[in-house]
Amino acid sequence: MFIDLRLIAELPAVEELVGAAGLDDPQHLYLAGVFASQAISNVPAAILLAEHADDWRVIAWAVNVGGFGLLIGSLANLIALRLLGERQAWWSFHAWSQPFLGVVASLAGAWLFLRQ
């Protein structure tokens, strides 16, 4: 899986998209990690960003925070809810996880960038 994800990260279209994100700026990298985790999960997001940025501290914070929010943010969320087996739990999960992502992303971002 990780080899495939690295190959996908090297595709010209992906490189162009990620290159336009301005990942040299730690704040852009942080936001990219949080939002990428919402789209492709946090582990693949970390692999993608690692191919385009060197700030491992920011990447680690971003993808960990990005594990909140949408169900796909972390595959552990998906596994846990599948094991639970209740369809209504998916709605309850998102009712809590979306606001939690907003709060935690704001607090972690402030801690990372305002404490300097």
Backbone as a printed PyTorch tensor [residue, N CA C, xyz], in Angstrom:
tensor([[[  0.8190,  -1.1820,   0.0000],
         [  0.0000,   0.0000,   0.0000],
         [  0.8710,   1.2570,   0.0000]],

        [[  1.9100,   1.2770,   0.8280],
         [  2.7410,   2.4690,   0.9400],
         [  3.5430,   2.7160,  -0.3370]],

        [[  3.9660,   1.6550,  -1.0010],
         [  4.6810,   1.8080,  -2.2710],
         [  3.7320,   2.4070,  -3.3120]],

        [[  2.4910,   1.9070,  -3.3640],
         [  1.5030,   2.4350,  -4.3040],
         [  1.2080,   3.9060,  -4.0300]],

        [[  1.0930,   4.2560,  -2.7460],
         [  0.7990,   5.6490,  -2.4000],
         [  1.9460,   6.5740,  -2.7930]],

        [[  3.1660,   6.1200,  -2.6380],
         [  4.3180,   6.9330,  -3.0620],
         [  4.3030,   7.1090,  -4.5830]],

        [[  3.9440,   6.0690,  -5.3080],
         [  3.8650,   6.1740,  -6.7660],
         [  2.7580,   7.1530,  -7.1890]],

        [[  1.6380,   7.1080,  -6.5000],
         [  0.5560,   8.0460,  -6.7970],
         [  1.0020,   9.4760,  -6.4970]],

        [[  1.7380,   9.6590,  -5.4030],
         [  2.2320,  10.9920,  -5.0320],
         [  3.1810,  11.5530,  -6.0800]],

        [[  3.8080,  10.6890,  -6.8550],
         [  4.7580,  11.1310,  -7.8740],
         [  4.1010,  11.3810,  -9.2390]],

        [[  2.8140,  11.1230,  -9.3770],
         [  2.1230,  11.4040, -10.6400],
         [  2.1710,  12.9060, -10.9250]],

        [[  2.3880,  13.2740, -12.1880],
         [  2.4930,  14.7080, -12.5180],
         [  1.2910,  15.5420, -12.0580]],

        [[  0.0910,  15.0380, -12.2160],
         [ -1.0930,  15.7970, -11.8040],
         [ -1.1160,  16.0140, -10.2870]],

        [[ -0.7260,  14.9860,  -9.5410],
         [ -0.6870,  15.0970,  -8.0790],
         [  0.4310,  16.0460,  -7.6650]],

        [[  1.5960,  15.9160,  -8.2920],
         [  2.7110,  16.8090,  -7.9730],
         [  2.3440,  18.2610,  -8.2570]],

        [[  1.6340,  18.5100,  -9.3540],
         [  1.2270,  19.8750,  -9.6910],
         [  0.2470,  20.4290,  -8.6600]],

        [[ -0.7230,  19.6090,  -8.2790],
         [ -1.7160,  20.0310,  -7.2880],
         [ -1.0660,  20.3240,  -5.9430]],

        [[ -0.2250,  19.4070,  -5.4880],
         [  0.4330,  19.5740,  -4.1890],
         [  1.4520,  20.7200,  -4.2550]],

        [[  2.1300,  20.8510,  -5.3860],
         [  3.1050,  21.9230,  -5.5400],
         [  2.4730,  23.3030,  -5.4560]],

        [[  1.2310,  23.4230,  -5.8820],
         [  0.5250,  24.7020,  -5.8420],
         [  0.0420,  25.0560,  -4.4360]],

        [[  0.1560,  24.1330,  -3.4930],
         [ -0.3480,  24.3580,  -2.1340],
         [  0.5970,  25.1860,  -1.2740]],

        [[  1.8030,  25.4480,  -1.7410],
         [  2.7420,  26.2620,  -0.9670],
         [  3.1950,  25.5950,   0.3100]],

        [[  3.5830,  24.3520,   0.2200],
         [  3.9260,  23.5710,   1.4050],
         [  5.2260,  24.0010,   2.0810]],

        [[  5.9410,  24.9600,   1.5040],
         [  7.1200,  25.5000,   2.1780],
         [  6.7170,  26.3120,   3.4020]],

        [[  5.5040,  26.8270,   3.3930],
         [  4.9700,  27.5670,   4.5330],
         [  4.3810,  26.5470,   5.5190]],

        [[  4.8860,  26.5000,   6.7640],
         [  4.3920,  25.5000,   7.7290],
         [  2.8840,  25.5760,   7.9690]],

        [[  2.3160,  26.7640,   7.9040],
         [  0.8660,  26.8770,   8.1150],
         [  0.0950,  26.2730,   6.9450]],

        [[  0.5930,  26.4550,   5.7430],
         [ -0.0420,  25.8230,   4.5750],
         [  0.0960,  24.3070,   4.6640]],

        [[  1.2630,  23.8430,   5.1000],
         [  1.5030,  22.4100,   5.2680],
         [  0.5410,  21.8230,   6.2900]],

        [[  0.3490,  22.5350,   7.3910],
         [ -0.5620,  22.0850,   8.4380],
         [ -1.9810,  21.9470,   7.8900]],

        [[ -2.4660,  22.9870,   7.2270],
         [ -3.8230,  22.9370,   6.6650],
         [ -3.9430,  21.8570,   5.5980]],

        [[ -2.9210,  21.7140,   4.7750],
         [ -2.9400,  20.6680,   3.7460],
         [ -3.0320,  19.2830,   4.3870]],

        [[ -2.3090,  19.0710,   5.4780],
         [ -2.3560,  17.7790,   6.1690],
         [ -3.7160,  17.4830,   6.7680]],

        [[ -4.3230,  18.4970,   7.3850],
         [ -5.6500,  18.3190,   7.9770],
         [ -6.6700,  18.0130,   6.8800]],

        [[ -6.6700,  18.8250,   5.8120],
         [ -7.6640,  18.6420,   4.7520],
         [ -7.4020,  17.3820,   3.9210]],

        [[ -6.1470,  17.0600,   3.6640],
         [ -5.8460,  15.8320,   2.9120],
         [ -6.3010,  14.6070,   3.6900]],

        [[ -6.1620,  14.6570,   5.0150],
         [ -6.6190,  13.5360,   5.8410],
         [ -8.1170,  13.3240,   5.7120]],

        [[ -8.8590,  14.4060,   5.5200],
         [-10.3060,  14.2990,   5.3600],
         [-10.6780,  13.6410,   4.0450]],

        [[ -9.8030,  13.7570,   3.0580],
         [-10.1060,  13.2210,   1.7280],
         [ -9.5590,  11.8170,   1.5080]],

        [[ -8.3470,  11.5450,   2.0280],
         [ -7.7000,  10.2650,   1.7050],
         [ -7.2340,   9.4950,   2.9310]],

        [[ -7.5760,   9.9430,   4.1350],
         [ -7.1880,   9.3520,   5.4110],
         [ -5.8120,   9.8610,   5.8280]],

        [[ -5.5290,   9.7470,   7.1180],
         [ -4.3300,  10.4000,   7.6430],
         [ -3.0110,   9.7200,   7.2730]],

        [[ -2.9590,   8.4250,   7.1890],
         [ -1.7070,   7.7630,   6.8210],
         [ -1.3320,   8.0530,   5.3600]],

        [[ -2.2540,   7.8790,   4.4100],
         [ -1.9010,   8.2540,   3.0430],
         [ -1.5630,   9.7450,   2.9090]],

        [[ -2.2360,  10.5920,   3.6790],
         [ -1.9300,  12.0270,   3.6350],
         [ -0.5020,  12.2800,   4.0980]],

        [[ -0.0780,  11.5860,   5.1470],
         [  1.2990,  11.7440,   5.6350],
         [  2.3020,  11.3100,   4.5720]],

        [[  2.0180,  10.2120,   3.9000],
         [  2.9220,   9.7230,   2.8480],
         [  2.9740,  10.7190,   1.7010]],

        [[  1.8250,  11.2380,   1.2920],
         [  1.7700,  12.2160,   0.2140],
         [  2.5650,  13.4700,   0.5700]],

        [[  2.3320,  14.0080,   1.7450],
         [  3.0050,  15.2510,   2.1390],
         [  4.4980,  15.0510,   2.3550]],

        [[  4.8840,  13.8750,   2.8230],
         [  6.3080,  13.5960,   3.0520],
         [  7.1030,  13.6240,   1.7580]],

        [[  6.4340,  13.3860,   0.6390],
         [  7.1010,  13.4430,  -0.6580],
         [  7.3370,  14.8820,  -1.1190]],

        [[  6.6640,  15.8320,  -0.4620],
         [  6.7080,  17.2220,  -0.9290],
         [  7.1460,  18.2190,   0.1310]],

        [[  7.3670,  17.7720,   1.3540],
         [  7.7590,  18.6850,   2.4320],
         [  8.6430,  17.9360,   3.4240]],

        [[  9.4800,  18.6910,   4.1280],
         [ 10.4290,  18.0710,   5.0560],
         [ 10.1040,  18.3080,   6.5290]],

        [[  9.0920,  19.0940,   6.8340],
         [  8.7930,  19.4380,   8.2210],
         [  7.9380,  18.3490,   8.8650]],

        [[  8.6170,  17.3280,   9.3660],
         [  7.9240,  16.1650,   9.9240],
         [  7.0890,  16.5060,  11.1390]],

        [[  7.5140,  17.4940,  11.9190],
         [  6.7480,  17.8760,  13.1110],
         [  5.3710,  18.3850,  12.6840]],

        [[  5.3280,  19.2610,  11.7130],
         [  4.0480,  19.8140,  11.2480],
         [  3.2130,  18.7300,  10.5670]],

        [[  3.8470,  17.9010,   9.7590],
         [  3.1050,  16.8120,   9.1080],
         [  2.4760,  15.9010,  10.1540]],

        [[  3.2400,  15.5320,  11.1720],
         [  2.7210,  14.6410,  12.2200],
         [  1.5300,  15.2600,  12.9410]],

        [[  1.6510,  16.5240,  13.3310],
         [  0.5330,  17.2000,  13.9880],
         [ -0.6790,  17.2720,  13.0630]],

        [[ -0.4530,  17.6400,  11.8190],
         [ -1.5540,  17.8380,  10.8820],
         [ -2.3380,  16.5560,  10.6280]],

        [[ -1.6490,  15.4770,  10.3780],
         [ -2.3720,  14.2470,  10.0510],
         [ -2.9840,  13.5960,  11.2910]],

        [[ -2.4010,  13.8350,  12.4480],
         [ -3.0460,  13.3440,  13.6700],
         [ -4.3340,  14.1040,  13.9320]],

        [[ -4.2870,  15.4190,  13.8150],
         [ -5.5020,  16.2130,  13.9520],
         [ -6.4870,  15.8320,  12.8460]],

        [[ -5.9850,  15.6040,  11.6440],
         [ -6.8300,  15.2350,  10.5180],
         [ -7.5260,  13.8980,  10.6850]],

        [[ -7.1290,  13.1110,  11.6640],
         [ -7.8120,  11.8460,  11.9510],
         [ -9.2060,  12.0530,  12.5090]],

        [[ -9.4780,  13.2780,  13.0030],
         [-10.8280,  13.6260,  13.4480],
         [-11.6070,  14.1040,  12.2310]],

        [[-12.8420,  14.4050,  12.4030],
         [-13.6330,  14.9470,  11.3010],
         [-14.3980,  13.8640,  10.5830]],

        [[-14.2110,  13.7840,   9.2900],
         [-14.9270,  12.7760,   8.5070],
         [-14.4750,  11.3730,   8.8790]],

        [[-15.3400,  10.4460,   8.6500],
         [-15.0610,   9.0520,   8.9780],
         [-13.7740,   8.5610,   8.3300]],

        [[-13.5030,   8.9880,   7.1070],
         [-12.3180,   8.5410,   6.3850],
         [-11.0390,   9.1600,   6.9480]],

        [[-11.1570,  10.1890,   7.8020],
         [ -9.9820,  10.8610,   8.3620],
         [ -8.9780,   9.8980,   8.9560]],

        [[ -9.4700,   8.8430,   9.5520],
         [ -8.6060,   7.7870,  10.0780],
         [ -9.2950,   6.4530,   9.8310]],

        [[ -8.5720,   5.5180,   9.2720],
         [ -9.1790,   4.2070,   9.0160],
         [ -9.6030,   3.5170,  10.3100]],

        [[ -8.9920,   3.8890,  11.4270],
         [ -9.4130,   3.3330,  12.7190],
         [-10.8620,   3.7160,  13.0160]],

        [[-11.2700,   4.9270,  12.6310],
         [-12.6740,   5.3350,  12.7910],
         [-13.5920,   4.4000,  12.0160]],

        [[-13.2320,   4.1490,  10.7980],
         [-14.0350,   3.2930,   9.9270],
         [-14.1410,   1.8800,  10.4920]],

        [[-13.0330,   1.3440,  10.9370],
         [-13.0170,  -0.0120,  11.4970],
         [-13.8930,  -0.0850,  12.7400]],

        [[-13.7470,   0.8910,  13.6410],
         [-14.5170,   0.8780,  14.8870],
         [-16.0140,   0.9610,  14.6170]],

        [[-16.4110,   1.8450,  13.7210],
         [-17.8360,   1.9740,  13.4430],
         [-18.3910,   0.7710,  12.6840]],

        [[-17.5780,   0.1700,  11.8440],
         [-18.0290,  -1.0580,  11.1650],
         [-18.2360,  -2.1840,  12.1800]],

        [[-17.3520,  -2.2700,  13.1630],
         [-17.5050,  -3.3000,  14.1940],
         [-18.7400,  -3.0560,  15.0440]],

        [[-19.0680,  -1.8020,  15.2650],
         [-20.2590,  -1.4670,  16.0370],
         [-21.5210,  -1.9290,  15.3220]],

        [[-21.5510,  -1.7750,  14.0050],
         [-22.6390,  -2.3140,  13.2040],
         [-23.9470,  -1.5500,  13.2390]],

        [[-23.9750,  -0.3790,  13.8000],
         [-25.2040,   0.4160,  13.8480],
         [-25.1150,   1.5650,  12.8480]],

        [[-26.0410,   1.6230,  11.9170],
         [-26.0170,   2.6830,  10.8960],
         [-26.1790,   4.0720,  11.5140]],

        [[-26.9800,   4.1840,  12.5420],
         [-27.1950,   5.4820,  13.1770],
         [-25.9160,   6.0150,  13.8350]],

        [[-25.0130,   5.1400,  14.1870],
         [-23.7690,   5.5690,  14.8290],
         [-22.9430,   6.4350,  13.8900]],

        [[-23.0730,   6.2480,  12.5810],
         [-22.3210,   7.0390,  11.6180],
         [-22.7230,   8.5060,  11.7220]],

        [[-24.0160,   8.7680,  11.8530],
         [-24.5060,  10.1500,  11.9720],
         [-24.0690,  10.7490,  13.3000]],

        [[-24.1790,   9.9760,  14.3620],
         [-23.7520,  10.4660,  15.6790],
         [-22.2600,  10.7490,  15.6950]],

        [[-21.5040,   9.8760,  15.0670],
         [-20.0570,  10.0760,  14.9860],
         [-19.7340,  11.4230,  14.3530]],

        [[-20.3350,  11.7110,  13.2030],
         [-20.0440,  12.9560,  12.5010],
         [-20.5820,  14.1820,  13.2320]],

        [[-21.6700,  14.0250,  13.9580],
         [-22.2080,  15.1530,  14.7300],
         [-21.2110,  15.6170,  15.7890]],

        [[-20.4140,  14.6820,  16.3000],
         [-19.3900,  15.0290,  17.2940],
         [-18.0330,  15.2880,  16.6520]],

        [[-17.6830,  14.5190,  15.6580],
         [-16.3220,  14.5910,  15.1250],
         [-16.0550,  15.8500,  14.3100]],

        [[-17.0470,  16.3580,  13.5980],
         [-16.8400,  17.5630,  12.7920],
         [-16.5400,  18.7850,  13.6660]],

        [[-17.3680,  19.0730,  14.6720],
         [-17.0180,  20.2040,  15.5470],
         [-15.7120,  19.9640,  16.3060]],

        [[-15.4620,  18.7150,  16.6840],
         [-14.2280,  18.3880,  17.4010],
         [-13.0120,  18.6760,  16.5210]],

        [[-13.1050,  18.3400,  15.2430],
         [-12.0180,  18.6460,  14.3160],
         [-11.7680,  20.1490,  14.2720]],

        [[-12.8280,  20.9330,  14.1660],
         [-12.6700,  22.3800,  14.1250],
         [-11.9790,  22.9330,  15.3550]],

        [[-12.3930,  22.4680,  16.5230],
         [-11.8010,  22.9470,  17.7770],
         [-10.3490,  22.4960,  17.9060]],

        [[-10.1030,  21.2230,  17.6970],
         [ -8.7480,  20.6880,  17.8650],
         [ -7.7970,  21.2500,  16.8140]],

        [[ -8.2470,  21.3690,  15.5710],
         [ -7.3880,  21.9320,  14.5260],
         [ -7.0140,  23.3700,  14.8620]],

        [[ -7.9650,  24.1260,  15.3840],
         [ -7.6770,  25.5120,  15.7790],
         [ -6.7060,  25.5710,  16.9570]],

        [[ -6.9620,  24.7730,  17.9680],
         [ -6.0950,  24.7790,  19.1470],
         [ -4.6830,  24.2790,  18.8280]],

        [[ -4.5960,  23.1880,  18.0780],
         [ -3.2740,  22.6500,  17.7240],
         [ -2.5260,  23.6230,  16.8190]],

        [[ -3.2260,  24.2290,  15.8730],
         [ -2.6010,  25.2110,  15.0060],
         [ -2.0850,  26.4050,  15.7950]],

        [[ -2.8910,  26.8880,  16.7330],
         [ -2.4570,  28.0040,  17.5800],
         [ -1.2440,  27.6040,  18.4080]],

        [[ -1.2760,  26.4180,  18.9640],
         [ -0.1400,  25.9650,  19.7820],
         [  1.1320,  25.8360,  18.9390]],

        [[  0.9920,  25.3100,  17.7460],
         [  2.1560,  25.1300,  16.8720],
         [  2.7400,  26.4550,  16.3910]],

        [[  1.8870,  27.4080,  16.0290],
         [  2.3690,  28.5870,  15.3090],
         [  2.3890,  29.8680,  16.1230]],

        [[  1.6350,  29.9440,  17.2030],
         [  1.5940,  31.1790,  17.9850],
         [  2.5250,  31.1630,  19.1940]],

        [[  3.0130,  30.0220,  19.5610],
         [  3.8740,  29.9370,  20.7550],
         [  5.3090,  30.3510,  20.4720]],

        [[  5.6510,  30.6030,  19.2350],
         [  7.0360,  30.9060,  18.8800],
         [  7.4130,  32.3030,  19.2190]]])
